[in-house]
Amino acid sequence: MPIRLSQTLLSVIAALFGVQTEANRQRDFQRHSPLPFIVVGILLIALFVLSLVAIVQWILS
């Protein structure tokens, strides 16, 4: 059964903050492909970096 986008998003956010539960970690590692987690992780980190750049540009202007 494929993991839903909302589950993937919440799992990646929890992992980024280091608060992933053991049950969710087990569920995530039972999936066949790590690709959805990698893609969502890259997108969230890119969004975070771009928001930091925008905030700094706004402060300095």
mmCIF file as Biopython writes it, N, C-alpha, C and O atoms, coordinates in Angstrom:
data_model
#
loop_
_atom_site.group_PDB
_atom_site.id
_atom_site.type_symbol
_atom_site.label_atom_id
_atom_site.label_alt_id
_atom_site.label_comp_id
_atom_site.label_asym_id
_atom_site.label_entity_id
_atom_site.label_seq_id
_atom_site.pdbx_PDB_ins_code
_atom_site.Cartn_x
_atom_site.Cartn_y
_atom_site.Cartn_z
_atom_site.occupancy
_atom_site.B_iso_or_equiv
_atom_site.auth_seq_id
_atom_site.auth_asym_id
_atom_site.pdbx_PDB_model_num
ATOM 1   N N  . MET A ? 1  ? 0.845  -1.183 0.000  1.0 0.0 1  A 1 
ATOM 2   C CA . MET A ? 1  ? 0.000  0.000  0.000  1.0 0.0 1  A 1 
ATOM 3   C C  . MET A ? 1  ? 0.889  1.243  0.000  1.0 0.0 1  A 1 
ATOM 4   O O  . MET A ? 1  ? 1.719  1.397  0.896  1.0 0.0 1  A 1 
ATOM 5   N N  . PRO A ? 2  ? 0.736  2.125  -0.973 1.0 0.0 2  A 1 
ATOM 6   C CA . PRO A ? 2  ? 1.589  3.316  -1.036 1.0 0.0 2  A 1 
ATOM 7   C C  . PRO A ? 2  ? 1.258  4.294  0.096  1.0 0.0 2  A 1 
ATOM 8   O O  . PRO A ? 2  ? 0.122  4.385  0.561  1.0 0.0 2  A 1 
ATOM 9   N N  . ILE A ? 3  ? 2.269  4.999  0.505  1.0 0.0 3  A 1 
ATOM 10  C CA . ILE A ? 3  ? 2.097  5.984  1.573  1.0 0.0 3  A 1 
ATOM 11  C C  . ILE A ? 3  ? 1.488  7.250  0.986  1.0 0.0 3  A 1 
ATOM 12  O O  . ILE A ? 3  ? 1.824  7.650  -0.129 1.0 0.0 3  A 1 
ATOM 13  N N  . ARG A ? 4  ? 0.606  7.868  1.729  1.0 0.0 4  A 1 
ATOM 14  C CA . ARG A ? 4  ? -0.044 9.101  1.264  1.0 0.0 4  A 1 
ATOM 15  C C  . ARG A ? 4  ? 0.931  10.270 1.356  1.0 0.0 4  A 1 
ATOM 16  O O  . ARG A ? 4  ? 1.894  10.239 2.122  1.0 0.0 4  A 1 
ATOM 17  N N  . LEU A ? 5  ? 0.661  11.295 0.563  1.0 0.0 5  A 1 
ATOM 18  C CA . LEU A ? 5  ? 1.509  12.479 0.553  1.0 0.0 5  A 1 
ATOM 19  C C  . LEU A ? 5  ? 1.538  13.139 1.925  1.0 0.0 5  A 1 
ATOM 20  O O  . LEU A ? 5  ? 2.589  13.599 2.370  1.0 0.0 5  A 1 
ATOM 21  N N  . SER A ? 6  ? 0.397  13.190 2.596  1.0 0.0 6  A 1 
ATOM 22  C CA . SER A ? 6  ? 0.365  13.820 3.917  1.0 0.0 6  A 1 
ATOM 23  C C  . SER A ? 6  ? 1.218  13.042 4.919  1.0 0.0 6  A 1 
ATOM 24  O O  . SER A ? 6  ? 1.891  13.647 5.753  1.0 0.0 6  A 1 
ATOM 25  N N  . GLN A ? 7  ? 1.198  11.711 4.847  1.0 0.0 7  A 1 
ATOM 26  C CA . GLN A ? 7  ? 2.031  10.901 5.734  1.0 0.0 7  A 1 
ATOM 27  C C  . GLN A ? 7  ? 3.507  11.123 5.428  1.0 0.0 7  A 1 
ATOM 28  O O  . GLN A ? 7  ? 4.330  11.222 6.338  1.0 0.0 7  A 1 
ATOM 29  N N  . THR A ? 8  ? 3.831  11.200 4.152  1.0 0.0 8  A 1 
ATOM 30  C CA . THR A ? 8  ? 5.216  11.438 3.751  1.0 0.0 8  A 1 
ATOM 31  C C  . THR A ? 8  ? 5.683  12.792 4.255  1.0 0.0 8  A 1 
ATOM 32  O O  . THR A ? 8  ? 6.776  12.909 4.808  1.0 0.0 8  A 1 
ATOM 33  N N  . LEU A ? 9  ? 4.868  13.808 4.067  1.0 0.0 9  A 1 
ATOM 34  C CA . LEU A ? 9  ? 5.214  15.156 4.501  1.0 0.0 9  A 1 
ATOM 35  C C  . LEU A ? 9  ? 5.420  15.216 6.011  1.0 0.0 9  A 1 
ATOM 36  O O  . LEU A ? 9  ? 6.406  15.786 6.479  1.0 0.0 9  A 1 
ATOM 37  N N  . LEU A ? 10 ? 4.502  14.636 6.771  1.0 0.0 10 A 1 
ATOM 38  C CA . LEU A ? 10 ? 4.633  14.640 8.226  1.0 0.0 10 A 1 
ATOM 39  C C  . LEU A ? 10 ? 5.842  13.841 8.692  1.0 0.0 10 A 1 
ATOM 40  O O  . LEU A ? 10 ? 6.513  14.237 9.645  1.0 0.0 10 A 1 
ATOM 41  N N  . SER A ? 11 ? 6.127  12.736 8.042  1.0 0.0 11 A 1 
ATOM 42  C CA . SER A ? 11 ? 7.294  11.934 8.408  1.0 0.0 11 A 1 
ATOM 43  C C  . SER A ? 11 ? 8.593  12.693 8.149  1.0 0.0 11 A 1 
ATOM 44  O O  . SER A ? 11 ? 9.513  12.652 8.966  1.0 0.0 11 A 1 
ATOM 45  N N  . VAL A ? 12 ? 8.665  13.378 7.021  1.0 0.0 12 A 1 
ATOM 46  C CA . VAL A ? 12 ? 9.880  14.130 6.696  1.0 0.0 12 A 1 
ATOM 47  C C  . VAL A ? 12 ? 10.056 15.304 7.657  1.0 0.0 12 A 1 
ATOM 48  O O  . VAL A ? 12 ? 11.166 15.564 8.120  1.0 0.0 12 A 1 
ATOM 49  N N  . ILE A ? 13 ? 8.979  16.008 7.955  1.0 0.0 13 A 1 
ATOM 50  C CA . ILE A ? 13 ? 9.068  17.129 8.903  1.0 0.0 13 A 1 
ATOM 51  C C  . ILE A ? 13 ? 9.505  16.631 10.275 1.0 0.0 13 A 1 
ATOM 52  O O  . ILE A ? 13 ? 10.366 17.235 10.914 1.0 0.0 13 A 1 
ATOM 53  N N  . ALA A ? 14 ? 8.912  15.530 10.727 1.0 0.0 14 A 1 
ATOM 54  C CA . ALA A ? 14 ? 9.288  14.965 12.030 1.0 0.0 14 A 1 
ATOM 55  C C  . ALA A ? 14 ? 10.753 14.537 12.016 1.0 0.0 14 A 1 
ATOM 56  O O  . ALA A ? 14 ? 11.467 14.743 12.998 1.0 0.0 14 A 1 
ATOM 57  N N  . ALA A ? 15 ? 11.197 13.952 10.930 1.0 0.0 15 A 1 
ATOM 58  C CA . ALA A ? 15 ? 12.595 13.529 10.836 1.0 0.0 15 A 1 
ATOM 59  C C  . ALA A ? 15 ? 13.539 14.730 10.819 1.0 0.0 15 A 1 
ATOM 60  O O  . ALA A ? 15 ? 14.614 14.676 11.415 1.0 0.0 15 A 1 
ATOM 61  N N  . LEU A ? 16 ? 13.152 15.802 10.151 1.0 0.0 16 A 1 
ATOM 62  C CA . LEU A ? 16 ? 13.995 17.001 10.122 1.0 0.0 16 A 1 
ATOM 63  C C  . LEU A ? 16 ? 14.156 17.610 11.516 1.0 0.0 16 A 1 
ATOM 64  O O  . LEU A ? 16 ? 15.215 18.141 11.850 1.0 0.0 16 A 1 
ATOM 65  N N  . PHE A ? 17 ? 13.107 17.529 12.316 1.0 0.0 17 A 1 
ATOM 66  C CA . PHE A ? 17 ? 13.175 18.040 13.682 1.0 0.0 17 A 1 
ATOM 67  C C  . PHE A ? 17 ? 13.708 17.002 14.668 1.0 0.0 17 A 1 
ATOM 68  O O  . PHE A ? 17 ? 13.996 17.334 15.817 1.0 0.0 17 A 1 
ATOM 69  N N  . GLY A ? 18 ? 13.842 15.753 14.232 1.0 0.0 18 A 1 
ATOM 70  C CA . GLY A ? 18 ? 14.376 14.699 15.083 1.0 0.0 18 A 1 
ATOM 71  C C  . GLY A ? 18 ? 13.384 14.165 16.092 1.0 0.0 18 A 1 
ATOM 72  O O  . GLY A ? 18 ? 13.788 13.700 17.157 1.0 0.0 18 A 1 
ATOM 73  N N  . VAL A ? 19 ? 12.097 14.216 15.790 1.0 0.0 19 A 1 
ATOM 74  C CA . VAL A ? 19 ? 11.076 13.767 16.733 1.0 0.0 19 A 1 
ATOM 75  C C  . VAL A ? 19 ? 10.207 12.660 16.139 1.0 0.0 19 A 1 
ATOM 76  O O  . VAL A ? 19 ? 9.048  12.515 16.529 1.0 0.0 19 A 1 
ATOM 77  N N  . GLN A ? 20 ? 10.736 11.893 15.222 1.0 0.0 20 A 1 
ATOM 78  C CA . GLN A ? 20 ? 9.982  10.816 14.586 1.0 0.0 20 A 1 
ATOM 79  C C  . GLN A ? 20 ? 9.709  9.697  15.596 1.0 0.0 20 A 1 
ATOM 80  O O  . GLN A ? 20 ? 10.616 9.275  16.314 1.0 0.0 20 A 1 
ATOM 81  N N  . THR A ? 21 ? 8.491  9.228  15.652 1.0 0.0 21 A 1 
ATOM 82  C CA . THR A ? 21 ? 8.166  8.128  16.562 1.0 0.0 21 A 1 
ATOM 83  C C  . THR A ? 21 ? 8.657  6.809  15.979 1.0 0.0 21 A 1 
ATOM 84  O O  . THR A ? 21 ? 8.837  6.679  14.768 1.0 0.0 21 A 1 
ATOM 85  N N  . GLU A ? 22 ? 8.867  5.845  16.849 1.0 0.0 22 A 1 
ATOM 86  C CA . GLU A ? 22 ? 9.350  4.543  16.399 1.0 0.0 22 A 1 
ATOM 87  C C  . GLU A ? 22 ? 8.338  3.854  15.481 1.0 0.0 22 A 1 
ATOM 88  O O  . GLU A ? 22 ? 8.717  3.216  14.500 1.0 0.0 22 A 1 
ATOM 89  N N  . ALA A ? 23 ? 7.065  3.986  15.802 1.0 0.0 23 A 1 
ATOM 90  C CA . ALA A ? 23 ? 6.030  3.362  14.959 1.0 0.0 23 A 1 
ATOM 91  C C  . ALA A ? 23 ? 6.031  3.962  13.560 1.0 0.0 23 A 1 
ATOM 92  O O  . ALA A ? 23 ? 5.926  3.231  12.574 1.0 0.0 23 A 1 
ATOM 93  N N  . ASN A ? 24 ? 6.146  5.266  13.463 1.0 0.0 24 A 1 
ATOM 94  C CA . ASN A ? 24 ? 6.178  5.911  12.144 1.0 0.0 24 A 1 
ATOM 95  C C  . ASN A ? 24 ? 7.457  5.566  11.391 1.0 0.0 24 A 1 
ATOM 96  O O  . ASN A ? 24 ? 7.437  5.386  10.173 1.0 0.0 24 A 1 
ATOM 97  N N  . ARG A ? 25 ? 8.561  5.473  12.110 1.0 0.0 25 A 1 
ATOM 98  C CA . ARG A ? 25 ? 9.821  5.112  11.462 1.0 0.0 25 A 1 
ATOM 99  C C  . ARG A ? 25 ? 9.733  3.702  10.892 1.0 0.0 25 A 1 
ATOM 100 O O  . ARG A ? 25 ? 10.172 3.455  9.769  1.0 0.0 25 A 1 
ATOM 101 N N  . GLN A ? 26 ? 9.170  2.781  11.661 1.0 0.0 26 A 1 
ATOM 102 C CA . GLN A ? 26 ? 8.993  1.412  11.177 1.0 0.0 26 A 1 
ATOM 103 C C  . GLN A ? 26 ? 8.088  1.383  9.943  1.0 0.0 26 A 1 
ATOM 104 O O  . GLN A ? 26 ? 8.377  0.678  8.975  1.0 0.0 26 A 1 
ATOM 105 N N  . ARG A ? 27 ? 6.992  2.150  9.978  1.0 0.0 27 A 1 
ATOM 106 C CA . ARG A ? 27 ? 6.075  2.216  8.841  1.0 0.0 27 A 1 
ATOM 107 C C  . ARG A ? 27 ? 6.799  2.748  7.600  1.0 0.0 27 A 1 
ATOM 108 O O  . ARG A ? 27 ? 6.627  2.225  6.499  1.0 0.0 27 A 1 
ATOM 109 N N  . ASP A ? 28 ? 7.608  3.788  7.792  1.0 0.0 28 A 1 
ATOM 110 C CA . ASP A ? 28 ? 8.309  4.392  6.660  1.0 0.0 28 A 1 
ATOM 111 C C  . ASP A ? 28 ? 9.344  3.445  6.060  1.0 0.0 28 A 1 
ATOM 112 O O  . ASP A ? 28 ? 9.506  3.402  4.841  1.0 0.0 28 A 1 
ATOM 113 N N  . PHE A ? 29 ? 10.048 2.683  6.906  1.0 0.0 29 A 1 
ATOM 114 C CA . PHE A ? 29 ? 11.082 1.796  6.398  1.0 0.0 29 A 1 
ATOM 115 C C  . PHE A ? 29 ? 10.523 0.511  5.797  1.0 0.0 29 A 1 
ATOM 116 O O  . PHE A ? 29 ? 11.274 -0.243 5.179  1.0 0.0 29 A 1 
ATOM 117 N N  . GLN A ? 30 ? 9.247  0.242  5.957  1.0 0.0 30 A 1 
ATOM 118 C CA . GLN A ? 30 ? 8.638  -0.916 5.324  1.0 0.0 30 A 1 
ATOM 119 C C  . GLN A ? 30 ? 8.245  -0.635 3.880  1.0 0.0 30 A 1 
ATOM 120 O O  . GLN A ? 30 ? 7.885  -1.560 3.153  1.0 0.0 30 A 1 
ATOM 121 N N  . ARG A ? 31 ? 8.306  0.602  3.457  1.0 0.0 31 A 1 
ATOM 122 C CA . ARG A ? 31 ? 7.973  0.963  2.078  1.0 0.0 31 A 1 
ATOM 123 C C  . ARG A ? 31 ? 9.072  0.460  1.150  1.0 0.0 31 A 1 
ATOM 124 O O  . ARG A ? 31 ? 10.213 0.267  1.568  1.0 0.0 31 A 1 
ATOM 125 N N  . HIS A ? 32 ? 8.717  0.253  -0.095 1.0 0.0 32 A 1 
ATOM 126 C CA . HIS A ? 32 ? 9.675  -0.297 -1.048 1.0 0.0 32 A 1 
ATOM 127 C C  . HIS A ? 32 ? 10.632 0.757  -1.600 1.0 0.0 32 A 1 
ATOM 128 O O  . HIS A ? 32 ? 11.769 0.438  -1.949 1.0 0.0 32 A 1 
ATOM 129 N N  . SER A ? 33 ? 10.186 1.990  -1.681 1.0 0.0 33 A 1 
ATOM 130 C CA . SER A ? 33 ? 11.012 3.026  -2.301 1.0 0.0 33 A 1 
ATOM 131 C C  . SER A ? 33 ? 11.176 4.225  -1.371 1.0 0.0 33 A 1 
ATOM 132 O O  . SER A ? 33 ? 10.193 4.745  -0.843 1.0 0.0 33 A 1 
ATOM 133 N N  . PRO A ? 34 ? 12.412 4.659  -1.173 1.0 0.0 34 A 1 
ATOM 134 C CA . PRO A ? 34 ? 12.642 5.857  -0.375 1.0 0.0 34 A 1 
ATOM 135 C C  . PRO A ? 34 ? 12.480 7.145  -1.189 1.0 0.0 34 A 1 
ATOM 136 O O  . PRO A ? 34 ? 12.599 8.243  -0.645 1.0 0.0 34 A 1 
ATOM 137 N N  . LEU A ? 35 ? 12.213 7.010  -2.475 1.0 0.0 35 A 1 
ATOM 138 C CA . LEU A ? 35 ? 12.151 8.171  -3.364 1.0 0.0 35 A 1 
ATOM 139 C C  . LEU A ? 35 ? 11.172 9.253  -2.910 1.0 0.0 35 A 1 
ATOM 140 O O  . LEU A ? 35 ? 11.542 10.426 -2.948 1.0 0.0 35 A 1 
ATOM 141 N N  . PRO A ? 36 ? 9.943  8.933  -2.481 1.0 0.0 36 A 1 
ATOM 142 C CA . PRO A ? 36 ? 9.047  10.011 -2.040 1.0 0.0 36 A 1 
ATOM 143 C C  . PRO A ? 36 ? 9.610  10.807 -0.859 1.0 0.0 36 A 1 
ATOM 144 O O  . PRO A ? 36 ? 9.440  12.025 -0.791 1.0 0.0 36 A 1 
ATOM 145 N N  . PHE A ? 37 ? 10.276 10.122 0.063  1.0 0.0 37 A 1 
ATOM 146 C CA . PHE A ? 37 ? 10.855 10.811 1.216  1.0 0.0 37 A 1 
ATOM 147 C C  . PHE A ? 37 ? 12.017 11.700 0.802  1.0 0.0 37 A 1 
ATOM 148 O O  . PHE A ? 37 ? 12.184 12.800 1.328  1.0 0.0 37 A 1 
ATOM 149 N N  . ILE A ? 38 ? 12.813 11.224 -0.136 1.0 0.0 38 A 1 
ATOM 150 C CA . ILE A ? 38 ? 13.950 12.012 -0.624 1.0 0.0 38 A 1 
ATOM 151 C C  . ILE A ? 38 ? 13.462 13.265 -1.341 1.0 0.0 38 A 1 
ATOM 152 O O  . ILE A ? 38 ? 13.975 14.358 -1.100 1.0 0.0 38 A 1 
ATOM 153 N N  . VAL A ? 39 ? 12.485 13.114 -2.213 1.0 0.0 39 A 1 
ATOM 154 C CA . VAL A ? 39 ? 11.962 14.252 -2.979 1.0 0.0 39 A 1 
ATOM 155 C C  . VAL A ? 39 ? 11.335 15.288 -2.044 1.0 0.0 39 A 1 
ATOM 156 O O  . VAL A ? 39 ? 11.612 16.481 -2.169 1.0 0.0 39 A 1 
ATOM 157 N N  . VAL A ? 40 ? 10.497 14.841 -1.114 1.0 0.0 40 A 1 
ATOM 158 C CA . VAL A ? 40 ? 9.857  15.771 -0.178 1.0 0.0 40 A 1 
ATOM 159 C C  . VAL A ? 40 ? 10.904 16.436 0.700  1.0 0.0 40 A 1 
ATOM 160 O O  . VAL A ? 40 ? 10.803 17.633 0.972  1.0 0.0 40 A 1 
ATOM 161 N N  . GLY A ? 41 ? 11.900 15.693 1.147  1.0 0.0 41 A 1 
ATOM 162 C CA . GLY A ? 41 ? 12.969 16.267 1.967  1.0 0.0 41 A 1 
ATOM 163 C C  . GLY A ? 41 ? 13.739 17.346 1.237  1.0 0.0 41 A 1 
ATOM 164 O O  . GLY A ? 41 ? 14.007 18.409 1.798  1.0 0.0 41 A 1 
ATOM 165 N N  . ILE A ? 42 ? 14.098 17.085 -0.007 1.0 0.0 42 A 1 
ATOM 166 C CA . ILE A ? 42 ? 14.820 18.086 -0.811 1.0 0.0 42 A 1 
ATOM 167 C C  . ILE A ? 42 ? 13.968 19.326 -1.021 1.0 0.0 42 A 1 
ATOM 168 O O  . ILE A ? 42 ? 14.462 20.449 -0.921 1.0 0.0 42 A 1 
ATOM 169 N N  . LEU A ? 43 ? 12.688 19.124 -1.313 1.0 0.0 43 A 1 
ATOM 170 C CA . LEU A ? 43 ? 11.801 20.275 -1.525 1.0 0.0 43 A 1 
ATOM 171 C C  . LEU A ? 43 ? 11.643 21.104 -0.246 1.0 0.0 43 A 1 
ATOM 172 O O  . LEU A ? 43 ? 11.669 22.334 -0.301 1.0 0.0 43 A 1 
ATOM 173 N N  . LEU A ? 44 ? 11.480 20.447 0.897  1.0 0.0 44 A 1 
ATOM 174 C CA . LEU A ? 44 ? 11.332 21.192 2.151  1.0 0.0 44 A 1 
ATOM 175 C C  . LEU A ? 44 ? 12.599 21.955 2.521  1.0 0.0 44 A 1 
ATOM 176 O O  . LEU A ? 44 ? 12.526 23.094 2.982  1.0 0.0 44 A 1 
ATOM 177 N N  . ILE A ? 45 ? 13.750 21.337 2.322  1.0 0.0 45 A 1 
ATOM 178 C CA . ILE A ? 45 ? 15.005 22.024 2.625  1.0 0.0 45 A 1 
ATOM 179 C C  . ILE A ? 45 ? 15.213 23.193 1.671  1.0 0.0 45 A 1 
ATOM 180 O O  . ILE A ? 45 ? 15.661 24.258 2.097  1.0 0.0 45 A 1 
ATOM 181 N N  . ALA A ? 46 ? 14.896 23.019 0.389  1.0 0.0 46 A 1 
ATOM 182 C CA . ALA A ? 46 ? 15.008 24.119 -0.572 1.0 0.0 46 A 1 
ATOM 183 C C  . ALA A ? 46 ? 14.072 25.260 -0.193 1.0 0.0 46 A 1 
ATOM 184 O O  . ALA A ? 46 ? 14.459 26.426 -0.255 1.0 0.0 46 A 1 
ATOM 185 N N  . LEU A ? 47 ? 12.855 24.934 0.196  1.0 0.0 47 A 1 
ATOM 186 C CA . LEU A ? 47 ? 11.899 25.953 0.633  1.0 0.0 47 A 1 
ATOM 187 C C  . LEU A ? 47 ? 12.411 26.690 1.869  1.0 0.0 47 A 1 
ATOM 188 O O  . LEU A ? 47 ? 12.271 27.909 1.966  1.0 0.0 47 A 1 
ATOM 189 N N  . PHE A ? 48 ? 12.997 25.965 2.802  1.0 0.0 48 A 1 
ATOM 190 C CA . PHE A ? 48 ? 13.559 26.574 4.006  1.0 0.0 48 A 1 
ATOM 191 C C  . PHE A ? 48 ? 14.694 27.534 3.661  1.0 0.0 48 A 1 
ATOM 192 O O  . PHE A ? 48 ? 14.736 28.656 4.166  1.0 0.0 48 A 1 
ATOM 193 N N  . VAL A ? 49 ? 15.613 27.096 2.804  1.0 0.0 49 A 1 
ATOM 194 C CA . VAL A ? 49 ? 16.749 27.944 2.418  1.0 0.0 49 A 1 
ATOM 195 C C  . VAL A ? 49 ? 16.265 29.179 1.670  1.0 0.0 49 A 1 
ATOM 196 O O  . VAL A ? 49 ? 16.741 30.284 1.931  1.0 0.0 49 A 1 
ATOM 197 N N  . LEU A ? 50 ? 15.327 29.008 0.747  1.0 0.0 50 A 1 
ATOM 198 C CA . LEU A ? 50 ? 14.810 30.153 -0.001 1.0 0.0 50 A 1 
ATOM 199 C C  . LEU A ? 50 ? 14.081 31.142 0.908  1.0 0.0 50 A 1 
ATOM 200 O O  . LEU A ? 50 ? 14.155 32.353 0.698  1.0 0.0 50 A 1 
ATOM 201 N N  . SER A ? 51 ? 13.384 30.630 1.910  1.0 0.0 51 A 1 
ATOM 202 C CA . SER A ? 51 ? 12.710 31.540 2.840  1.0 0.0 51 A 1 
ATOM 203 C C  . SER A ? 51 ? 13.729 32.298 3.692  1.0 0.0 51 A 1 
ATOM 204 O O  . SER A ? 51 ? 13.519 33.472 3.999  1.0 0.0 51 A 1 
ATOM 205 N N  . LEU A ? 52 ? 14.820 31.653 4.074  1.0 0.0 52 A 1 
ATOM 206 C CA . LEU A ? 52 ? 15.872 32.357 4.813  1.0 0.0 52 A 1 
ATOM 207 C C  . LEU A ? 52 ? 16.506 33.445 3.965  1.0 0.0 52 A 1 
ATOM 208 O O  . LEU A ? 52 ? 16.756 34.547 4.453  1.0 0.0 52 A 1 
ATOM 209 N N  . VAL A ? 53 ? 16.768 33.147 2.704  1.0 0.0 53 A 1 
ATOM 210 C CA . VAL A ? 53 ? 17.334 34.141 1.788  1.0 0.0 53 A 1 
ATOM 211 C C  . VAL A ? 53 ? 16.379 35.312 1.632  1.0 0.0 53 A 1 
ATOM 212 O O  . VAL A ? 53 ? 16.815 36.463 1.645  1.0 0.0 53 A 1 
ATOM 213 N N  . ALA A ? 54 ? 15.102 35.048 1.485  1.0 0.0 54 A 1 
ATOM 214 C CA . ALA A ? 54 ? 14.105 36.109 1.327  1.0 0.0 54 A 1 
ATOM 215 C C  . ALA A ? 54 ? 14.019 36.978 2.588  1.0 0.0 54 A 1 
ATOM 216 O O  . ALA A ? 54 ? 13.900 38.200 2.495  1.0 0.0 54 A 1 
ATOM 217 N N  . ILE A ? 55 ? 14.079 36.354 3.747  1.0 0.0 55 A 1 
ATOM 218 C CA . ILE A ? 55 ? 14.032 37.114 4.997  1.0 0.0 55 A 1 
ATOM 219 C C  . ILE A ? 55 ? 15.251 38.008 5.137  1.0 0.0 55 A 1 
ATOM 220 O O  . ILE A ? 55 ? 15.129 39.170 5.525  1.0 0.0 55 A 1 
ATOM 221 N N  . VAL A ? 56 ? 16.422 37.477 4.825  1.0 0.0 56 A 1 
ATOM 222 C CA . VAL A ? 56 ? 17.645 38.275 4.923  1.0 0.0 56 A 1 
ATOM 223 C C  . VAL A ? 56 ? 17.605 39.430 3.928  1.0 0.0 56 A 1 
ATOM 224 O O  . VAL A ? 56 ? 17.984 40.551 4.267  1.0 0.0 56 A 1 
ATOM 225 N N  . GLN A ? 57 ? 17.153 39.169 2.709  1.0 0.0 57 A 1 
ATOM 226 C CA . GLN A ? 57 ? 17.061 40.232 1.702  1.0 0.0 57 A 1 
ATOM 227 C C  . GLN A ? 57 ? 16.077 41.303 2.169  1.0 0.0 57 A 1 
ATOM 228 O O  . GLN A ? 57 ? 16.330 42.494 1.989  1.0 0.0 57 A 1 
ATOM 229 N N  . TRP A ? 58 ? 14.976 40.897 2.756  1.0 0.0 58 A 1 
ATOM 230 C CA . TRP A ? 58 ? 13.976 41.837 3.256  1.0 0.0 58 A 1 
ATOM 231 C C  . TRP A ? 58 ? 14.546 42.682 4.393  1.0 0.0 58 A 1 
ATOM 232 O O  . TRP A ? 58 ? 14.315 43.891 4.437  1.0 0.0 58 A 1 
ATOM 233 N N  . ILE A ? 59 ? 15.281 42.067 5.303  1.0 0.0 59 A 1 
ATOM 234 C CA . ILE A ? 59 ? 15.871 42.798 6.431  1.0 0.0 59 A 1 
ATOM 235 C C  . ILE A ? 59 ? 16.920 43.783 5.948  1.0 0.0 59 A 1 
ATOM 236 O O  . ILE A ? 59 ? 16.991 44.909 6.442  1.0 0.0 59 A 1 
ATOM 237 N N  . LEU A ? 60 ? 17.729 43.371 4.991  1.0 0.0 60 A 1 
ATOM 238 C CA . LEU A ? 60 ? 18.805 44.236 4.506  1.0 0.0 60 A 1 
ATOM 239 C C  . LEU A ? 60 ? 18.350 45.329 3.564  1.0 0.0 60 A 1 
ATOM 240 O O  . LEU A ? 60 ? 19.114 46.253 3.284  1.0 0.0 60 A 1 
ATOM 241 N N  . SER A ? 61 ? 17.143 45.252 3.073  1.0 0.0 61 A 1 
ATOM 242 C CA . SER A ? 61 ? 16.680 46.285 2.125  1.0 0.0 61 A 1 
ATOM 243 C C  . SER A ? 61 ? 16.117 47.494 2.849  1.0 0.0 61 A 1 
ATOM 244 O O  . SER A ? 61 ? 15.685 48.452 2.208  1.0 0.0 61 A 1 
#
